C-alpha cells in the first residue's frame, strides 16, 4: 500500500481503497453500458462475426470507461486523482495541446 500511496501521491489507505472501488465500479459500469450501445448500432454477438463484434465492443468499453472514470471518481470523492490520471493518459495519446500547463 505504501508504494501505491507514494506513486499516486495519496495520503491515506482509505483513499487507496476508494480508488480501487472506483476502478471496479467503473469497469462494471462500462461493460454494462456497452451492451445496449452495441445493440443500438446494430451489432449482436449471435449475428455478427466475432472478429468484428469483439474489437468494436472492446473499443466501446474503452471509450465508455475513459469517459466515465472521472465521473465515477467524483461520486466517491476522488475526482482530482482521476482527472489527473485522465489528463496524463490523453497527453500520451497525442492530445497534449488541449491541456495547458500552469506555470508557477
N, C-alpha and C positions, 0 to 999 in steps of 0.2 A: 504494500500500500504506500509506503514511504517513497518508493521510486516513482510511482504514478503521480503522487501528490507533487513531488518535486518537478517532474517533467511537465505536468499540466499547470503548474503554478497554483495549486489548490492548498488551502489551509487545513481543512478537517476531513476526517474519514467519512463523515455524514455526506459531504459534498461528493466524494467518490462514489458512494452508494447511490446517491441521487443521479449521478451521471450514468452509472450502469443501468439504472432503471429507465432513464430516458432513452438510452440506446436500445434496450429491449422493447419498450413500448412502441417506439417509433418504427422499429423493424417490423413488428407485427402489424402495426397500422398501415405501413406502406404496402406490405404484402396483401393485406385485406382490401385496400382501396384499388390495387392493381387489377384485381379480378373483374369488377364491374367496368373498369376502363377498357380492358381488353375486349370485353363483350360489346361495349359501346362502339368501338372501332371495327367491330365485326369479326373478331378473332375468337375462336373456340378451340380448345385443345383437342376436341374429338374430330373436328372437321378441318383443321389447319395442320399442315405438315409441321412436325416437331422442330425441324431445322429452321423454320421461320417463326413459329409461335414462341418458343422459349427465349430466343435472343430479344424479341420485341418485349416480351413480358419482363425479362430481367432489366432491360433498359427502362421500362416504365417504373419498375420498383426502385431503381436507382434514382430516377428523376424525382419521384414522389418522396423518397427517403431524404434526399438532399434538401428538398423544398420545405418539408415539414419538420426537419430536425430542430431548427431554431424555435419553431412554434411550440413543439412539444417540450423543448428545453425551457421555454418561458413558463409553461404550465407548472413546471417543477422548480421554478426559481433559478434556473441555470442558463438563462438566455445569453448572458455575456460570454460565458465559456463556449457555447455552441456557435454563437455568431463569430467569435474569433476563429474558431476551427473552420467554419464555413468560408470565411474570407481567405484563410490560408489555402484551403483546397481550391477555391476559384482562381486565386492568383497562380497557382501551379498549373491550372488548366488553360491559362492564357488570358484571363480577364483582369489582369493587374491594373490596367488603365482605368478601371471603374472604381478602384479603391485608392484614394489619395492618402498618402502617409502624412500624419501630423508631425510637424517639425517643432521641437521644443525650443 
